[in-house]
Amino acid sequence: MTYSEQLLDAIQNHDFSDNRILLKKALDNDDPEILASLAENLTDLGFTDLSKEVYRFLIGQFPKEDLFKVYLAEILLNDGDEDDGLQLLYDVKPDSDAYLESLLDLADYYQSNGLIETAHQKLLEAHKLAPDEDAINFGLAELDYLSGDYSEALDLYRELAKNNKTFGEVVLSQRIAACLAKLGEYEEAANEIKSHENDILSIDALYEAGLIMLSANDNKAAIKYLDQVIETQPDYVNAYPLLAQAYAAEDNNEEVLRTAQTGLSYNELDEVLYSLGAKAAANLNQLDEAERLLKKGLEVAPDNSDLRLQLSNLYLHQHQDEANISLFKDLGDEELEPQAHWNLAVSYQRLEDYDKAKSEFLLAYPAFQNNASFLRQMISLFYELREIPTTKELIKKYLQVQPDDLDMQDMLDELNSEE
């Protein structure tokens, strides 16, 4: 039994007392091939301090054997000794048999440190040396994907998929579908998923499939995949808003509300679920639940103008005009969207606060001057105030939008005859 074998046996038997002694004897007596195997095994077992000593010894004995430098560099980089590790890799010359390995290690290092462009350059150089190496092409595809170069990545993934279903833990059909979706080719992405449905094994893959199907307007398929996500992992919170959107597209208000309520029980900060749930509740005439969801949503996200506007619309529907006005009391005119001004105008008119109603209508007018419903309401106020010139101008504007409204034309004729 060689000293290298004795050292490995001792380590596997959790006897570490003679590590240094056995290592020295191995270095002094064992053949280089045995020592190279020892270094590899020590690295696999996590004894990198010992494996570094072996590689340094081998480098000293065989200074032109650059592969030992590459292996030592890998350990140094993993241990955080970046300067020495990088120096070893850059010392490997292009004419060395280990040059390709050094390029791959450099690419991996730069990618793991977020230097995607530098990593890409190293892989391109490696690709020139080994253009048919799948591992290099996969690495380039992954970097293109991370960089947002989805068209380049798609070509590489498709080429790899001719002979491989997976690469490492990556399912290539899922990467192809993701690239297509990123490029806006949602139907083609959906078809890719459907044709490789049996390859969807992980919960993240199910979620991505649901997202792509939703983007492709295949709501039933989206519901199927997202339901599987939630059945497998009920606290997968990102699935709930997508599932609620899919049900909403199918006009299934009961399931939208149920999904929103369940999702909010896992993540009460999801503003999308408050909005979708409230819309569904209102459609189901569960107005108290709609109001509860919107108020809770505004507690969580007080600056969410969409939730505030939804609640405002609900208050208008219920003729809760004072509550509607109170919603916006702490906001300046410049902070309000045009719809908010319109809603306030309606409430002020109902409460017979005509000056404020007029002011709010005028603030909303630029955005809604071609909206027939808005113009009718504004006309009703100015007619009620007997501001005839303005009323006539508004009617003329309205008739440009709705030229076939005979009642409004009659009203204009009547006002003209009164002059």
C-alpha positions as CSV (number, residue, x, y, z in Angstrom):
1,M,0.0,0.0,0.0
2,T,1.4,3.4,-1.0
3,Y,1.7,6.2,1.5
4,S,-0.9,8.1,-0.5
5,E,-3.4,5.2,0.0
6,Q,-2.5,5.1,3.7
7,L,-3.2,8.8,4.0
8,L,-6.6,8.5,2.3
9,D,-7.6,5.5,4.4
10,A,-6.7,7.3,7.6
11,I,-8.8,10.3,6.5
12,Q,-11.8,8.2,5.6
13,N,-11.5,6.5,9.0
14,H,-11.4,9.9,10.7
15,D,-7.9,9.4,11.9
16,F,-6.1,12.7,11.3
17,S,-3.3,12.4,13.8
18,D,-0.6,11.3,11.2
19,N,-1.8,13.4,8.2
20,R,1.4,15.5,7.9
21,I,3.7,12.5,8.5
22,L,1.9,10.4,5.8
23,L,1.8,13.3,3.4
24,K,5.5,13.9,3.7
25,K,6.3,10.2,3.1
26,A,4.0,10.2,0.1
27,L,5.8,13.2,-1.4
28,D,9.1,11.6,-0.8
29,N,8.3,8.1,-2.0
30,D,5.2,7.8,-4.2
31,D,5.1,8.0,-8.0
32,P,3.9,11.3,-9.7
33,E,0.8,9.5,-11.0
34,I,-0.1,8.4,-7.5
35,L,0.5,11.8,-6.2
36,A,-1.7,13.4,-8.8
37,S,-4.5,11.0,-7.9
38,L,-3.9,11.8,-4.2
39,A,-4.3,15.5,-4.8
40,E,-7.6,15.0,-6.7
41,N,-9.0,12.8,-3.9
42,L,-7.9,15.2,-1.2
43,T,-9.7,18.0,-3.0
44,D,-12.9,15.9,-3.3
45,L,-12.7,15.1,0.4
46,G,-12.3,18.8,1.3
47,F,-8.7,18.6,2.5
48,T,-7.6,21.4,0.2
49,D,-4.7,22.5,2.4
50,L,-3.1,19.1,1.9
51,S,-4.0,18.9,-1.9
52,K,-2.4,22.4,-2.4
53,E,0.8,21.0,-0.9
54,V,0.8,18.1,-3.3
55,Y,0.1,20.3,-6.4
56,R,2.9,22.7,-5.4
57,F,5.2,19.7,-5.0
58,L,4.2,18.4,-8.5
59,I,4.6,21.9,-10.0
60,G,8.1,22.0,-8.6
61,Q,8.9,18.6,-10.0
62,F,7.2,19.2,-13.4
63,P,7.2,23.0,-14.1
64,K,6.0,22.5,-17.6
65,E,3.0,20.5,-16.7
66,D,0.5,23.3,-16.6
67,L,-2.5,21.2,-15.7
68,F,-1.2,21.0,-12.2
69,K,-1.1,24.8,-12.1
70,V,-4.8,24.9,-13.3
71,Y,-5.9,22.5,-10.6
72,L,-4.0,24.4,-7.9
73,A,-5.5,27.7,-9.3
74,E,-9.1,26.2,-9.0
75,I,-8.4,25.4,-5.3
76,L,-6.9,28.8,-4.6
77,L,-9.9,30.6,-6.2
78,N,-12.4,28.5,-4.2
79,D,-10.5,29.3,-1.0
80,G,-10.6,33.1,-1.8
81,D,-6.9,33.4,-2.7
82,E,-7.8,35.1,-5.9
83,D,-4.6,36.9,-6.8
84,D,-2.4,33.8,-6.7
85,G,-5.1,31.7,-8.4
86,L,-5.5,34.2,-11.3
87,Q,-1.8,34.5,-11.6
88,L,-1.4,30.8,-12.1
89,L,-4.1,30.7,-14.8
90,Y,-2.7,33.7,-16.7
91,D,0.7,32.0,-16.6
92,V,-0.6,29.2,-18.8
93,K,0.5,30.1,-22.4
94,P,-1.7,29.6,-25.5
95,D,0.5,26.8,-26.8
96,S,0.0,24.7,-23.6
97,D,-2.2,21.6,-23.5
98,A,-3.8,23.1,-20.4
99,Y,-4.7,26.4,-22.0
100,L,-8.3,25.4,-22.8
101,E,-8.8,24.4,-19.2
102,S,-7.3,27.7,-18.0
103,L,-9.7,29.6,-20.2
104,L,-12.7,27.7,-18.8
105,D,-11.6,28.3,-15.2
106,L,-11.2,32.0,-16.0
107,A,-14.6,32.2,-17.6
108,D,-16.2,30.5,-14.6
109,Y,-14.4,32.9,-12.2
110,Y,-15.5,36.0,-14.0
111,Q,-19.0,34.8,-14.4
112,S,-19.3,34.0,-10.7
113,N,-18.1,37.5,-9.9
114,G,-20.6,39.2,-12.3
115,L,-18.1,40.1,-15.0
116,I,-20.2,38.6,-17.7
117,E,-18.5,40.3,-20.7
118,T,-15.0,39.2,-19.6
119,A,-16.3,35.7,-19.0
120,H,-17.9,35.7,-22.5
121,Q,-14.6,36.8,-24.1
122,K,-12.8,33.9,-22.4
123,L,-15.4,31.4,-23.6
124,L,-15.3,32.7,-27.1
125,E,-11.5,32.2,-27.1
126,A,-12.1,28.6,-25.8
127,H,-14.7,28.1,-28.5
128,K,-12.1,28.9,-31.2
129,L,-10.0,26.1,-29.8
130,A,-12.8,23.6,-29.4
131,P,-15.8,24.6,-31.5
132,D,-17.6,21.3,-31.1
133,E,-17.3,21.1,-27.3
134,D,-20.8,21.1,-25.9
135,A,-19.8,22.4,-22.5
136,I,-18.3,25.5,-24.1
137,N,-21.3,26.1,-26.3
138,F,-23.6,25.7,-23.3
139,G,-21.5,28.2,-21.3
140,L,-21.8,30.7,-24.1
141,A,-25.6,30.1,-24.3
142,E,-25.9,30.7,-20.6
143,L,-23.9,33.9,-20.7
144,D,-25.9,35.2,-23.7
145,Y,-29.1,34.4,-21.7
146,L,-27.8,36.3,-18.7
147,S,-26.8,39.2,-20.8
148,G,-30.1,39.5,-22.5
149,D,-28.8,38.3,-25.9
150,Y,-31.7,35.9,-26.3
151,S,-31.5,35.4,-30.0
152,E,-27.8,34.3,-29.7
153,A,-28.7,32.1,-26.8
154,L,-31.6,30.5,-28.6
155,D,-29.5,29.4,-31.5
156,L,-27.0,27.8,-29.2
157,Y,-29.6,26.1,-27.0
158,R,-31.3,24.7,-30.2
159,E,-28.1,23.3,-31.5
160,L,-27.3,21.6,-28.1
161,A,-30.9,20.3,-27.9
162,K,-30.3,18.2,-31.1
163,N,-28.3,15.7,-29.0
164,N,-29.1,16.6,-25.4
165,K,-32.3,16.9,-23.4
166,T,-30.5,18.4,-20.4
167,F,-27.1,19.9,-19.6
168,G,-26.2,19.6,-16.0
169,E,-29.4,20.6,-14.2
170,V,-30.7,22.7,-17.0
171,V,-33.6,21.4,-19.2
172,L,-32.8,22.7,-22.7
173,S,-36.4,22.9,-23.9
174,Q,-37.2,25.1,-21.0
175,R,-34.3,27.5,-21.9
176,I,-35.5,27.5,-25.5
177,A,-39.1,28.4,-24.4
178,A,-37.7,31.1,-22.0
179,C,-35.7,32.7,-24.8
180,L,-38.7,32.6,-27.2
181,A,-40.8,34.3,-24.5
182,K,-38.2,37.0,-23.9
183,L,-38.2,37.6,-27.6
184,G,-41.9,38.1,-27.6
185,E,-42.6,34.8,-29.4
186,Y,-45.1,33.6,-26.9
187,E,-47.1,31.2,-29.0
188,E,-43.9,29.5,-30.2
189,A,-42.7,29.4,-26.6
190,A,-46.0,27.8,-25.5
191,N,-45.7,25.2,-28.3
192,E,-42.2,24.4,-27.1
193,I,-43.5,23.8,-23.6
194,K,-46.4,21.6,-24.8
195,S,-44.2,19.5,-27.0
196,H,-41.8,18.8,-24.0
197,E,-44.3,18.7,-21.3
198,N,-42.8,15.5,-19.7
199,D,-39.5,17.4,-19.2
200,I,-41.2,19.9,-16.8
201,L,-39.9,18.4,-13.5
202,S,-39.1,21.2,-11.1
203,I,-41.5,23.6,-9.4
204,D,-39.7,26.5,-10.9
205,A,-40.1,25.1,-14.4
206,L,-43.8,24.7,-13.7
207,Y,-44.0,28.3,-12.7
208,E,-42.1,29.5,-15.8
209,A,-44.4,27.4,-18.0
210,G,-47.4,29.0,-16.3
211,L,-46.0,32.5,-16.9
212,I,-45.3,31.7,-20.6
213,M,-48.8,30.3,-21.1
214,L,-50.3,33.3,-19.6
215,S,-48.3,35.6,-21.9
216,A,-49.5,33.5,-24.8
217,N,-53.1,34.0,-23.7
218,D,-53.5,30.2,-23.1
219,N,-55.2,30.8,-19.8
220,K,-56.4,27.2,-19.3
221,A,-52.8,25.9,-19.7
222,A,-51.5,28.6,-17.4
223,I,-54.0,27.7,-14.7
224,K,-53.0,24.0,-15.0
225,Y,-49.3,24.7,-14.5
226,L,-49.8,27.3,-11.8
227,D,-52.3,25.1,-9.9
228,Q,-49.6,22.4,-9.9
229,V,-47.1,24.8,-8.4
230,I,-49.5,25.8,-5.6
231,E,-50.5,22.2,-4.9
232,T,-46.9,21.2,-4.6
233,Q,-45.8,24.2,-2.6
234,P,-48.6,26.3,-1.2
235,D,-46.2,29.1,-0.1
236,Y,-44.9,29.7,-3.6
237,V,-46.1,33.2,-3.4
238,N,-45.2,34.4,-6.9
239,A,-47.7,31.9,-8.4
240,Y,-50.8,33.5,-6.9
241,P,-51.0,36.8,-8.8
242,L,-50.3,35.0,-12.1
243,L,-53.0,32.4,-11.3
244,A,-55.4,35.1,-10.4
245,Q,-54.7,36.9,-13.7
246,A,-55.4,33.7,-15.6
247,Y,-58.7,33.2,-13.8
248,A,-59.6,36.8,-14.4
249,A,-59.0,36.4,-18.1
250,E,-61.4,33.5,-18.0
251,D,-64.0,35.7,-16.2
252,N,-63.9,33.2,-13.3
253,N,-64.5,35.7,-10.4
254,E,-65.0,33.1,-7.8
255,E,-61.6,31.6,-8.4
256,V,-59.9,35.0,-8.7
257,L,-61.2,35.9,-5.3
258,R,-60.3,32.6,-3.8
259,T,-56.8,32.7,-5.2
260,A,-56.3,36.3,-4.0
261,Q,-57.5,35.5,-0.5
262,T,-55.3,32.4,-0.3
263,G,-52.2,34.2,-1.8
264,L,-52.6,37.1,0.7
265,S,-52.6,34.6,3.6
266,Y,-49.1,33.8,2.5
267,N,-47.9,37.2,1.5
268,E,-50.0,40.2,2.7
269,L,-47.7,42.6,0.8
270,D,-48.9,41.5,-2.7
271,E,-50.5,44.7,-4.1
272,V,-51.6,42.9,-7.3
273,L,-53.7,40.4,-5.3
274,Y,-55.5,43.2,-3.4
275,S,-56.4,44.8,-6.7
276,L,-57.5,41.6,-8.5
277,G,-59.3,40.2,-5.4
278,A,-61.3,43.5,-5.0
279,K,-62.3,43.6,-8.6
280,A,-63.5,40.0,-8.4
281,A,-65.4,40.7,-5.2
282,A,-67.1,43.7,-6.7
283,N,-68.1,41.7,-9.8
284,L,-69.6,39.1,-7.4
285,N,-71.5,42.0,-5.7
286,Q,-69.5,41.2,-2.5
287,L,-68.9,44.9,-2.0
288,D,-68.0,44.7,1.7
289,E,-65.2,42.2,0.8
290,A,-64.0,44.5,-2.1
291,E,-63.9,47.4,0.3
292,R,-62.0,45.4,2.9
293,L,-59.4,44.2,0.5
294,L,-58.8,47.7,-0.9
295,K,-58.5,49.3,2.5
296,K,-56.1,46.6,3.6
297,G,-54.1,47.1,0.4
298,L,-53.8,50.8,1.1
299,E,-52.7,50.1,4.6
300,V,-49.9,48.0,3.2
301,A,-49.2,50.3,0.2
302,P,-50.5,53.8,1.0
303,D,-48.9,55.3,-2.1
304,N,-50.6,52.8,-4.5
305,S,-52.7,55.1,-6.6
306,D,-54.4,52.2,-8.5
307,L,-55.8,50.8,-5.3
308,R,-56.9,54.2,-4.1
309,L,-58.7,54.8,-7.4
310,Q,-60.4,51.4,-7.2
311,L,-61.7,52.3,-3.8
312,S,-62.8,55.7,-5.1
313,N,-64.8,54.0,-7.9
314,L,-66.4,51.7,-5.3
315,Y,-67.3,54.6,-3.1
316,L,-68.9,56.4,-6.1
317,H,-70.9,53.3,-7.0
318,Q,-72.2,53.2,-3.4
319,H,-72.8,56.9,-3.3
320,Q,-70.3,57.3,-0.4
321,D,-69.3,60.7,-1.6
322,E,-67.8,62.0,1.6
323,A,-65.7,58.8,2.0
324,N,-64.6,59.3,-1.6
325,I,-63.5,62.9,-1.0
326,S,-61.7,61.9,2.2
327,L,-59.5,59.4,0.2
328,F,-57.7,62.3,-1.6
329,K,-57.7,65.0,1.2
330,D,-54.0,64.7,1.9
331,L,-52.9,64.8,-1.8
332,G,-52.3,67.9,-3.9
333,D,-53.7,68.4,-7.3
334,E,-50.4,67.5,-9.0
335,E,-50.5,64.1,-7.2
336,L,-53.9,63.1,-8.5
337,E,-54.5,61.3,-11.8
338,P,-57.2,62.7,-14.1
339,Q,-59.6,59.9,-13.1
340,A,-59.4,61.0,-9.5
341,H,-60.3,64.5,-10.4
342,W,-63.3,63.2,-12.4
343,N,-64.4,61.1,-9.4
344,L,-64.0,64.0,-7.1
345,A,-66.0,66.2,-9.4
346,V,-68.9,63.7,-9.4
347,S,-68.9,63.6,-5.6
348,Y,-68.7,67.3,-5.1
349,Q,-71.6,67.8,-7.6
350,R,-73.7,65.3,-5.7
351,L,-73.0,67.1,-2.5
352,E,-73.9,70.4,-4.2
353,D,-70.4,71.8,-3.7
354,Y,-70.5,73.3,-7.2
355,D,-67.4,75.4,-7.1
356,K,-65.2,72.4,-6.2
357,A,-67.1,70.2,-8.7
358,K,-66.4,72.7,-11.4
359,S,-62.7,73.0,-10.5
360,E,-62.3,69.2,-10.5
361,F,-64.0,68.9,-13.9
362,L,-61.8,71.5,-15.4
363,L,-58.7,69.7,-14.0
364,A,-59.9,66.4,-15.5
365,Y,-60.9,68.0,-18.9
366,P,-57.6,67.8,-20.8
367,A,-57.4,64.1,-20.3
368,F,-61.1,63.3,-21.0
369,Q,-62.1,65.9,-23.6
370,N,-62.9,63.2,-26.1
371,N,-64.7,60.9,-23.6
372,A,-68.5,61.1,-24.1
373,S,-69.4,60.0,-20.6
374,F,-67.2,62.6,-19.0
375,L,-68.5,65.3,-21.3
376,R,-72.1,64.4,-20.5
377,Q,-71.4,64.7,-16.7
378,M,-69.5,68.0,-17.2
379,I,-72.4,69.4,-19.3
380,S,-74.9,68.5,-16.6
381,L,-73.0,70.5,-14.1
382,F,-72.5,73.6,-16.2
383,Y,-76.1,73.5,-17.4
384,E,-77.3,73.2,-13.8
385,L,-75.2,76.3,-13.0
386,R,-76.7,78.0,-16.0
387,E,-73.3,78.8,-17.4
388,I,-74.8,78.7,-20.9
389,P,-71.7,79.8,-23.1
390,T,-69.6,77.1,-21.5
391,T,-72.4,74.5,-21.7
392,K,-72.8,75.2,-25.4
393,E,-69.1,74.8,-26.1
394,L,-69.1,71.5,-24.2
395,I,-72.1,70.2,-26.1
396,K,-70.3,71.1,-29.4
397,K,-67.3,69.2,-28.2
398,Y,-69.5,66.3,-27.2
399,L,-71.2,66.2,-30.6
400,Q,-67.8,65.9,-32.3
401,V,-67.4,62.7,-30.3
402,Q,-71.1,61.5,-30.5
403,P,-72.6,63.2,-33.6
404,D,-75.6,60.9,-33.7
405,D,-76.9,61.9,-30.2
406,L,-80.1,63.7,-31.2
407,D,-81.1,64.6,-27.6
408,M,-77.9,66.5,-27.2
409,Q,-78.3,68.2,-30.5
410,D,-81.8,69.3,-29.5
411,M,-80.4,70.6,-26.2
412,L,-77.9,72.7,-28.2
413,D,-80.7,74.0,-30.5
414,E,-82.8,74.9,-27.5
415,L,-79.9,76.9,-25.9
416,N,-79.2,78.7,-29.2
417,S,-82.9,79.7,-29.5
418,E,-82.9,81.2,-26.0
419,E,-80.4,83.9,-27.1
